[in-house]
Amino acid sequence: MEPRTRRSFFPSSIYTVFLILLNLAAFSVAVVDAKGLVLVVLSLMYTVHMRVQLTQREEQRRTNELLEELLDGSGPLPRG
């Protein structure tokens, strides 16, 4: 099993950079115009949606890796 690495302060994904820029743009519009609050809400909803999708994708990738490790083993499957 891989040791968990410490997370960097800087975003490592292009999706994360895009979401940060999107939210900064929405906040800047909200500062200039009160109607921008709707844009802030929409951008935050989209950010949450994308983060959930990315998290699910990462969990599925890790699950697939663990299943491959189990299936590659020569012994019987462990019983829990």
Phi and psi in radians as a Rosetta constraint file:
Dihedral C 1 N 2 CA 2 C 2 CIRCULARHARMONIC -1.328 0.35
Dihedral N 2 CA 2 C 2 N 3 CIRCULARHARMONIC 2.440 0.35
Dihedral C 2 N 3 CA 3 C 3 CIRCULARHARMONIC -1.242 0.35
Dihedral N 3 CA 3 C 3 N 4 CIRCULARHARMONIC 2.527 0.35
Dihedral C 3 N 4 CA 4 C 4 CIRCULARHARMONIC -1.253 0.35
Dihedral N 4 CA 4 C 4 N 5 CIRCULARHARMONIC 2.276 0.35
Dihedral C 4 N 5 CA 5 C 5 CIRCULARHARMONIC -1.606 0.35
Dihedral N 5 CA 5 C 5 N 6 CIRCULARHARMONIC 2.703 0.35
Dihedral C 5 N 6 CA 6 C 6 CIRCULARHARMONIC -1.279 0.35
Dihedral N 6 CA 6 C 6 N 7 CIRCULARHARMONIC 2.389 0.35
Dihedral C 6 N 7 CA 7 C 7 CIRCULARHARMONIC -1.300 0.35
Dihedral N 7 CA 7 C 7 N 8 CIRCULARHARMONIC 2.412 0.35
Dihedral C 7 N 8 CA 8 C 8 CIRCULARHARMONIC -1.380 0.35
Dihedral N 8 CA 8 C 8 N 9 CIRCULARHARMONIC 2.680 0.35
Dihedral C 8 N 9 CA 9 C 9 CIRCULARHARMONIC -1.217 0.35
Dihedral N 9 CA 9 C 9 N 10 CIRCULARHARMONIC -0.532 0.35
Dihedral C 9 N 10 CA 10 C 10 CIRCULARHARMONIC -1.504 0.35
Dihedral N 10 CA 10 C 10 N 11 CIRCULARHARMONIC 2.467 0.35
Dihedral C 10 N 11 CA 11 C 11 CIRCULARHARMONIC -1.154 0.35
Dihedral N 11 CA 11 C 11 N 12 CIRCULARHARMONIC 2.472 0.35
Dihedral C 11 N 12 CA 12 C 12 CIRCULARHARMONIC -1.871 0.35
Dihedral N 12 CA 12 C 12 N 13 CIRCULARHARMONIC -0.085 0.35
Dihedral C 12 N 13 CA 13 C 13 CIRCULARHARMONIC -2.049 0.35
Dihedral N 13 CA 13 C 13 N 14 CIRCULARHARMONIC 2.512 0.35
Dihedral C 13 N 14 CA 14 C 14 CIRCULARHARMONIC -1.137 0.35
Dihedral N 14 CA 14 C 14 N 15 CIRCULARHARMONIC -0.541 0.35
Dihedral C 14 N 15 CA 15 C 15 CIRCULARHARMONIC -1.092 0.35
Dihedral N 15 CA 15 C 15 N 16 CIRCULARHARMONIC -0.754 0.35
Dihedral C 15 N 16 CA 16 C 16 CIRCULARHARMONIC -1.133 0.35
Dihedral N 16 CA 16 C 16 N 17 CIRCULARHARMONIC -0.742 0.35
Dihedral C 16 N 17 CA 17 C 17 CIRCULARHARMONIC -1.083 0.35
Dihedral N 17 CA 17 C 17 N 18 CIRCULARHARMONIC -0.764 0.35
Dihedral C 17 N 18 CA 18 C 18 CIRCULARHARMONIC -1.066 0.35
Dihedral N 18 CA 18 C 18 N 19 CIRCULARHARMONIC -0.774 0.35
Dihedral C 18 N 19 CA 19 C 19 CIRCULARHARMONIC -1.148 0.35
Dihedral N 19 CA 19 C 19 N 20 CIRCULARHARMONIC -0.657 0.35
Dihedral C 19 N 20 CA 20 C 20 CIRCULARHARMONIC -1.122 0.35
Dihedral N 20 CA 20 C 20 N 21 CIRCULARHARMONIC -0.802 0.35
Dihedral C 20 N 21 CA 21 C 21 CIRCULARHARMONIC -1.123 0.35
Dihedral N 21 CA 21 C 21 N 22 CIRCULARHARMONIC -0.686 0.35
Dihedral C 21 N 22 CA 22 C 22 CIRCULARHARMONIC -1.071 0.35
Dihedral N 22 CA 22 C 22 N 23 CIRCULARHARMONIC -0.791 0.35
Dihedral C 22 N 23 CA 23 C 23 CIRCULARHARMONIC -1.202 0.35
Dihedral N 23 CA 23 C 23 N 24 CIRCULARHARMONIC -0.655 0.35
Dihedral C 23 N 24 CA 24 C 24 CIRCULARHARMONIC -1.109 0.35
Dihedral N 24 CA 24 C 24 N 25 CIRCULARHARMONIC -0.712 0.35
Dihedral C 24 N 25 CA 25 C 25 CIRCULARHARMONIC -1.123 0.35
Dihedral N 25 CA 25 C 25 N 26 CIRCULARHARMONIC -0.733 0.35
Dihedral C 25 N 26 CA 26 C 26 CIRCULARHARMONIC -1.119 0.35
Dihedral N 26 CA 26 C 26 N 27 CIRCULARHARMONIC -0.729 0.35
Dihedral C 26 N 27 CA 27 C 27 CIRCULARHARMONIC -1.142 0.35
Dihedral N 27 CA 27 C 27 N 28 CIRCULARHARMONIC -0.655 0.35
Dihedral C 27 N 28 CA 28 C 28 CIRCULARHARMONIC -1.176 0.35
Dihedral N 28 CA 28 C 28 N 29 CIRCULARHARMONIC -0.626 0.35
Dihedral C 28 N 29 CA 29 C 29 CIRCULARHARMONIC -1.176 0.35
Dihedral N 29 CA 29 C 29 N 30 CIRCULARHARMONIC -0.679 0.35
Dihedral C 29 N 30 CA 30 C 30 CIRCULARHARMONIC -1.147 0.35
Dihedral N 30 CA 30 C 30 N 31 CIRCULARHARMONIC -0.547 0.35
Dihedral C 30 N 31 CA 31 C 31 CIRCULARHARMONIC -1.202 0.35
Dihedral N 31 CA 31 C 31 N 32 CIRCULARHARMONIC -0.649 0.35
Dihedral C 31 N 32 CA 32 C 32 CIRCULARHARMONIC -1.374 0.35
Dihedral N 32 CA 32 C 32 N 33 CIRCULARHARMONIC -0.699 0.35
Dihedral C 32 N 33 CA 33 C 33 CIRCULARHARMONIC -2.364 0.35
Dihedral N 33 CA 33 C 33 N 34 CIRCULARHARMONIC 2.355 0.35
Dihedral C 33 N 34 CA 34 C 34 CIRCULARHARMONIC -1.127 0.35
Dihedral N 34 CA 34 C 34 N 35 CIRCULARHARMONIC -0.462 0.35
Dihedral C 34 N 35 CA 35 C 35 CIRCULARHARMONIC -1.189 0.35
Dihedral N 35 CA 35 C 35 N 36 CIRCULARHARMONIC -0.260 0.35
Dihedral C 35 N 36 CA 36 C 36 CIRCULARHARMONIC -1.188 0.35
Dihedral N 36 CA 36 C 36 N 37 CIRCULARHARMONIC -0.257 0.35
Dihedral C 36 N 37 CA 37 C 37 CIRCULARHARMONIC -1.078 0.35
Dihedral N 37 CA 37 C 37 N 38 CIRCULARHARMONIC -0.616 0.35
Dihedral C 37 N 38 CA 38 C 38 CIRCULARHARMONIC -1.103 0.35
Dihedral N 38 CA 38 C 38 N 39 CIRCULARHARMONIC -0.720 0.35
Dihedral C 38 N 39 CA 39 C 39 CIRCULARHARMONIC -1.121 0.35
Dihedral N 39 CA 39 C 39 N 40 CIRCULARHARMONIC -0.659 0.35
Dihedral C 39 N 40 CA 40 C 40 CIRCULARHARMONIC -1.105 0.35
Dihedral N 40 CA 40 C 40 N 41 CIRCULARHARMONIC -0.803 0.35
Dihedral C 40 N 41 CA 41 C 41 CIRCULARHARMONIC -1.070 0.35
Dihedral N 41 CA 41 C 41 N 42 CIRCULARHARMONIC -0.793 0.35
Dihedral C 41 N 42 CA 42 C 42 CIRCULARHARMONIC -1.113 0.35
Dihedral N 42 CA 42 C 42 N 43 CIRCULARHARMONIC -0.725 0.35
Dihedral C 42 N 43 CA 43 C 43 CIRCULARHARMONIC -1.190 0.35
Dihedral N 43 CA 43 C 43 N 44 CIRCULARHARMONIC -0.640 0.35
Dihedral C 43 N 44 CA 44 C 44 CIRCULARHARMONIC -1.181 0.35
Dihedral N 44 CA 44 C 44 N 45 CIRCULARHARMONIC -0.669 0.35
Dihedral C 44 N 45 CA 45 C 45 CIRCULARHARMONIC -1.104 0.35
Dihedral N 45 CA 45 C 45 N 46 CIRCULARHARMONIC -0.739 0.35
Dihedral C 45 N 46 CA 46 C 46 CIRCULARHARMONIC -1.132 0.35
Dihedral N 46 CA 46 C 46 N 47 CIRCULARHARMONIC -0.684 0.35
Dihedral C 46 N 47 CA 47 C 47 CIRCULARHARMONIC -1.078 0.35
Dihedral N 47 CA 47 C 47 N 48 CIRCULARHARMONIC -0.794 0.35
Dihedral C 47 N 48 CA 48 C 48 CIRCULARHARMONIC -1.088 0.35
Dihedral N 48 CA 48 C 48 N 49 CIRCULARHARMONIC -0.750 0.35
Dihedral C 48 N 49 CA 49 C 49 CIRCULARHARMONIC -1.043 0.35
Dihedral N 49 CA 49 C 49 N 50 CIRCULARHARMONIC -0.810 0.35
Dihedral C 49 N 50 CA 50 C 50 CIRCULARHARMONIC -1.158 0.35
Dihedral N 50 CA 50 C 50 N 51 CIRCULARHARMONIC -0.698 0.35
Dihedral C 50 N 51 CA 51 C 51 CIRCULARHARMONIC -1.132 0.35
Dihedral N 51 CA 51 C 51 N 52 CIRCULARHARMONIC -0.663 0.35
Dihedral C 51 N 52 CA 52 C 52 CIRCULARHARMONIC -1.124 0.35
Dihedral N 52 CA 52 C 52 N 53 CIRCULARHARMONIC -0.769 0.35
Dihedral C 52 N 53 CA 53 C 53 CIRCULARHARMONIC -1.081 0.35
Dihedral N 53 CA 53 C 53 N 54 CIRCULARHARMONIC -0.773 0.35
Dihedral C 53 N 54 CA 54 C 54 CIRCULARHARMONIC -1.150 0.35
Dihedral N 54 CA 54 C 54 N 55 CIRCULARHARMONIC -0.660 0.35
Dihedral C 54 N 55 CA 55 C 55 CIRCULARHARMONIC -1.151 0.35
Dihedral N 55 CA 55 C 55 N 56 CIRCULARHARMONIC -0.765 0.35
Dihedral C 55 N 56 CA 56 C 56 CIRCULARHARMONIC -1.095 0.35
Dihedral N 56 CA 56 C 56 N 57 CIRCULARHARMONIC -0.696 0.35
Dihedral C 56 N 57 CA 57 C 57 CIRCULARHARMONIC -1.115 0.35
Dihedral N 57 CA 57 C 57 N 58 CIRCULARHARMONIC -0.730 0.35
Dihedral C 57 N 58 CA 58 C 58 CIRCULARHARMONIC -1.160 0.35
Dihedral N 58 CA 58 C 58 N 59 CIRCULARHARMONIC -0.714 0.35
Dihedral C 58 N 59 CA 59 C 59 CIRCULARHARMONIC -1.112 0.35
Dihedral N 59 CA 59 C 59 N 60 CIRCULARHARMONIC -0.703 0.35
Dihedral C 59 N 60 CA 60 C 60 CIRCULARHARMONIC -1.152 0.35
Dihedral N 60 CA 60 C 60 N 61 CIRCULARHARMONIC -0.695 0.35
Dihedral C 60 N 61 CA 61 C 61 CIRCULARHARMONIC -1.089 0.35
Dihedral N 61 CA 61 C 61 N 62 CIRCULARHARMONIC -0.781 0.35
Dihedral C 61 N 62 CA 62 C 62 CIRCULARHARMONIC -1.151 0.35
Dihedral N 62 CA 62 C 62 N 63 CIRCULARHARMONIC -0.691 0.35
Dihedral C 62 N 63 CA 63 C 63 CIRCULARHARMONIC -1.079 0.35
Dihedral N 63 CA 63 C 63 N 64 CIRCULARHARMONIC -0.747 0.35
Dihedral C 63 N 64 CA 64 C 64 CIRCULARHARMONIC -1.095 0.35
Dihedral N 64 CA 64 C 64 N 65 CIRCULARHARMONIC -0.701 0.35
Dihedral C 64 N 65 CA 65 C 65 CIRCULARHARMONIC -1.094 0.35
Dihedral N 65 CA 65 C 65 N 66 CIRCULARHARMONIC -0.757 0.35
Dihedral C 65 N 66 CA 66 C 66 CIRCULARHARMONIC -1.141 0.35
Dihedral N 66 CA 66 C 66 N 67 CIRCULARHARMONIC -0.694 0.35
Dihedral C 66 N 67 CA 67 C 67 CIRCULARHARMONIC -1.124 0.35
Dihedral N 67 CA 67 C 67 N 68 CIRCULARHARMONIC -0.701 0.35
Dihedral C 67 N 68 CA 68 C 68 CIRCULARHARMONIC -1.109 0.35
Dihedral N 68 CA 68 C 68 N 69 CIRCULARHARMONIC -0.699 0.35
Dihedral C 68 N 69 CA 69 C 69 CIRCULARHARMONIC -1.090 0.35
Dihedral N 69 CA 69 C 69 N 70 CIRCULARHARMONIC -0.724 0.35
Dihedral C 69 N 70 CA 70 C 70 CIRCULARHARMONIC -1.131 0.35
Dihedral N 70 CA 70 C 70 N 71 CIRCULARHARMONIC -0.756 0.35
Dihedral C 70 N 71 CA 71 C 71 CIRCULARHARMONIC -1.286 0.35
Dihedral N 71 CA 71 C 71 N 72 CIRCULARHARMONIC -0.466 0.35
Dihedral C 71 N 72 CA 72 C 72 CIRCULARHARMONIC -1.352 0.35
Dihedral N 72 CA 72 C 72 N 73 CIRCULARHARMONIC -0.329 0.35
Dihedral C 72 N 73 CA 73 C 73 CIRCULARHARMONIC -1.164 0.35
Dihedral N 73 CA 73 C 73 N 74 CIRCULARHARMONIC 2.599 0.35
Dihedral C 73 N 74 CA 74 C 74 CIRCULARHARMONIC -1.513 0.35
Dihedral N 74 CA 74 C 74 N 75 CIRCULARHARMONIC -0.319 0.35
Dihedral C 74 N 75 CA 75 C 75 CIRCULARHARMONIC -1.496 0.35
Dihedral N 75 CA 75 C 75 N 76 CIRCULARHARMONIC 3.081 0.35
Dihedral C 75 N 76 CA 76 C 76 CIRCULARHARMONIC -1.226 0.35
Dihedral N 76 CA 76 C 76 N 77 CIRCULARHARMONIC 2.780 0.35
Dihedral C 76 N 77 CA 77 C 77 CIRCULARHARMONIC -1.180 0.35
Dihedral N 77 CA 77 C 77 N 78 CIRCULARHARMONIC 2.434 0.35
Dihedral C 77 N 78 CA 78 C 78 CIRCULARHARMONIC -1.224 0.35
Dihedral N 78 CA 78 C 78 N 79 CIRCULARHARMONIC 2.557 0.35
Dihedral C 78 N 79 CA 79 C 79 CIRCULARHARMONIC -1.853 0.35
Dihedral N 79 CA 79 C 79 N 80 CIRCULARHARMONIC 2.328 0.35
